[in-house]
Amino acid sequence: MSMSGKKYPVPPLLSQTADVQMQMTLRQIGFDAASKAPKPSALMPPASPPRNEEALALKRRDWLLGTMERQRALSSYASGLLTAENLPGEAFLHDFYATGRPVVIKGAMAGWPALEKWTPDYLADTIGDAVVEYQGGREGAGDYELAKDRHKRRAPFRAFLALIRDGGNDAYITAYNSSANATAFAPLEKDLGRLDAYLTRAPGMLWIGPKDTFTPLHFDLTNNLLAQVTGTKRVILVPPSQTARMAHRRHVFSDVHDLTDPARLALHPAARDVLHYEVVLNPGDLLFIPIGWWHQLRSESFSTMLTYTNFQWPNIGHEEYPAG
Ligand SMILES: O=C(O)CCC(=O)C(=O)O
């Protein structure tokens, strides 16, 4: 097993089965290297007086989550965002899926023809003028993900590509459009490989968009495996333990919307020093996002990506979600 950067103890299973590299640093988890103690303010929910018993119960739950997070931060191995090379399915189950821990997996998509082929020109030639559904009218509409149905648009695929040529966040083919687009995108299936170590054989949900598409801060009601094919995306991940800071009011969305936007942080100061991890996905990278982990994504170039939810193991947390 080889590791670059700082060396940390590695659990035996991983040391036998994967080349695990520590990616995130103690600094990102609010760990003060000098004192070797986490900064409590970065890990604990904000303090405010409880109004009644229900509020006190919530406060105690948030205390518990924050305390557990602070304890995890004592070990950079336990609390960092790990990158694994060619991770076997069993190691993925034991160390990430069952524990609800995100991981970047490299090497699993090696040899997929899509990695070489999926340029805008190739996609235009392959999909042609088949009509596709996309999310449109996003610029200036803060709730485009919450109000997905209002933003459904249809256009021939080449016309969609022309719309996104200059970048921006206005038009995006999202996972939510994937059932409508199954026939139009069927010719792309032959360019994809298999991820049998982690997934059953079911199609992924395709995202196609230009530089600067932005998916706001939310969590999903499933475990998700993201497979970056073309271009790069910057992802911010926030653990469920930080939910008290996330202004979680509507469905699975955070009113903070964008953790990189100073104006939003001014409105939601509790989110300012929230514990978070940041990673850039490159072509061929997989990112496992466990159920309940907050995430936001911004594409840094023209991007194609698939989201898979058809894991080898049960993925049914959504069934009991108190939707309200
Ligand atoms: O790639 C994106 O813009 C959003 C992806 C996402 O949120 C997901 O797959 O869960």
The ligand as a Tripos MOL2 file, in Angstrom:
@<TRIPOS>MOLECULE
LIG
   10     9     1     0     0
SMALL
NO_CHARGES

@<TRIPOS>ATOM
      1 O1        -24.0670   17.5600  -10.9620 O.co2     1 LIG1
      2 C1        -24.9210   18.2960  -10.4990 C.2       1 LIG1
      3 O2        -25.0990   19.4540  -10.9240 O.co2     1 LIG1
      4 C2        -25.7630   17.8280   -9.3410 C.3       1 LIG1
      5 C3        -25.5510   16.3810   -8.9810 C.3       1 LIG1
      6 C4        -26.2690   15.9860   -7.7390 C.2       1 LIG1
      7 O3        -26.6720   16.7780   -6.9240 O.2       1 LIG1
      8 C5        -26.4690   14.5660   -7.4930 C.2       1 LIG1
      9 O4        -26.2190   13.7310   -8.3710 O.co2     1 LIG1
     10 O5        -26.9120   14.2370   -6.3730 O.co2     1 LIG1
@<TRIPOS>BOND
     1     1     2 2
     2     2     3 1
     3     2     4 1
     4     4     5 1
     5     5     6 1
     6     6     7 2
     7     6     8 1
     8     8     9 2
     9     8    10 1
@<TRIPOS>SUBSTRUCTURE
     1 LIG1         1 GROUP 0 **** ****
